[in-house]
């Protein structure tokens, strides 16, 4: 039995229908603000101007379909910030994926001094919210910026620095998830390989990794979205257009634009939304499981 | 046996002189400067121990230091301490090697960074920075200490093969451990230190001072402190009650009592705000609250014949702060509650139904008691989340309209420290605000760990022993 249907023993068929329709009505009303928001972004992107819910042309009549809001694509600046957003997202996918797979494996499979302590620490950090450490991380990034060469890549005001901070702050969650995946794997194949004399690293690479691909994929989607959407950390640790990302650019742009011109803002917004919507359409099950299972509370 | 011990201690044979060399090379120019004031002027623009010699525009020669430059002292002190302990113990343990290796590396990068920061400041002051021989020697000495550390580690590993397993495991852990150290522990420590100083952008390159608990005194006596505290309580409690727990529970109950595909659909839609980029999400909301003719809410009000059509964000800032955060926050609880409800055995519902219970009775007497733990979990978890989060408020109202109308504690801390706030970044003062929340967050996380039995998840590993 997959559904929990509450059969209402009502007096008439009509009454029963009304009662069983109530949850649908309530839920439909609850999602109106979300749908309206998305509706506006999509309509506004392709119209001259919007008034309330309707696209209008220069004379205020309904209509005014146009593609000129997409002119921002010709601006080299947008491609730079898009590249930065993409680099941060990919940095998070690779960084968190790689490190938490290594660490999760060690925590799940190896017995060593300090294991219990580190695992407890990971759990505490997983519940801990690092937002307010940003004040001090600022000083850490200034310190890194002072180191020759390294400072140019990972210091204050670099894309690498932003990505590094984001990877570090996301690691407890990643380790926690990956350790869970490893705990559920059978130990037999691995033991056979170890008995045959394979090294730990080789076992990890050739036997373990292929088995946790679904988990790794889920973590990758989560991290890509987190990196691509990032606003607070890039905003805090970068100055100027060269190193900023799409979110920071868009916020700046919407602040500089009067309400009449928000169709261009909507176009940039939709541009940033596209990868998210693609994930939304194709990986729904995975999204529900990662945001319900391992992810932090958000807000 | 004795040869093995010698090999281990040989690491110290390298490390001890290196530490002496580092301190001497680093501080001798400084000592000579104290002894002979004239020598100081020849060092202008030089980065020596404890800081940099700079000639100001007025011709006055001043000395600017930073705490990081004294790090070499810590390196040397710990090197000798470690040597003494190892000597007393008469044999090496793993830490003797690791401590030296880590310290050496930290000393190396500490000196480099101190020089880099000084160069940048000197560059702003129009002085070219040169590296002195003393600095180069100190760098070399740090490297030698690092090598000595590796040497000791290898020696320990040879002596005791079981160490190899631990070392191998920590090889898997090392990058993560390093990042956790650099981006969690060190910042938490820096935050604590910062909160005791008057460091701000107005005296960033000037000497800053430890001012004890002055920042905290200032914080509690701030004219807007009661306002901000009240805002925080209001923000956390209202969002929690109406959305993160309340709406989440209603959504979970509704979506798990309708057809499965439909329930799935509604949950996905409710997940959308969470995965939407925060800036885009805020743009959507801003468009809803605009004045006529742009605002969507006002257009709907117009259809209903309502005359009053203001800019809603200024009219009802709190309503929208809570709506905006709530629509993001509800999905977490919704997903947790849904899976909890779906895991309740269906027989219970059927039995209750047969006994003639109404839907409300079933929810009250069966569902709610059975999801008691998820309810408690989401409530406590989201309390902490809301308490320290400020991104959506920052984007939506930035604490306005007007003075501190919607400013919460976390936002105050962030803005004081990292915004050019009333003209200056007040890192020290902002850190004091932040530290209070960080302490709350640490305590809360540890308590959650205990209450929700997370430690039971710390199961024994599938052991190495073959």
Interface residues (C-beta under 8 A of the other chain):
Chain A: X1 X2 X3 X4 X5 X6 X7 X8 X23 X24 X26 X27 X30 X31 X33 X34 X35 X36 X37 X38 X40 X41 X44 X50 X51 X52 X53 X99 X100 X102 X103 X105 X106 X107 X108 X109 X110 X111 X112 X113 X114 X115 X116 X118 X119 X120 X121 X123 X124 X125 X126 X127 X128 X129 X130 X131 X132 X133 X134 X135 X136 X137 X138 X139 X140 X142 X143 X144 X145 X146 X147 X148 X150 X151 X164 X165 X167 X168 X169 X171 X172 X175 X183 X187 X191 X194 X195 X200 X204 X225 X228 X229 X231 X232 X236 X246 X247 X248 X250 X251 X254 X259 X260 X262 X265 X266 X269 X272 X273 X276 X279 X280 X284 X287 X288 X291 X292 X295 X296 X297 X298 X299
Chain B: X68 X109 X112 X113 X114 X115 X116 X117 X120 X165 X166 X168 X169 X170 X172 X173 X175 X176 X177 X179 X180 X182 X183 X184 X186 X187 X188 X189 X190 X191 X194 X239 X244 X247 X250 X251 X254 X255 X256 X257 X258 X259 X260 X262 X264 X266 X267 X268 X269 X270 X271 X272 X273 X274 X275 X276 X277 X278 X279 X280 X281 X282 X283 X284 X285 X286 X287 X288 X290 X291 X292 X293 X294 X295 X296 X298 X299 X300 X302 X323 X325 X327 X328 X329 X331 X332 X335 X336 X338 X339 X341 X342 X346 X349 X353 X359 X362 X378 X381 X382 X384 X385 X386 X388 X389 X390 X391 X392 X394 X395 X410 X413 X414 X417 X418 X427 X430 X431 X434 X435 X437 X438 X441 X442 X444 X445 X446 X448 X449 X454 X455 X457 X458 X459 X460 X461 X462 X463 X464 X466
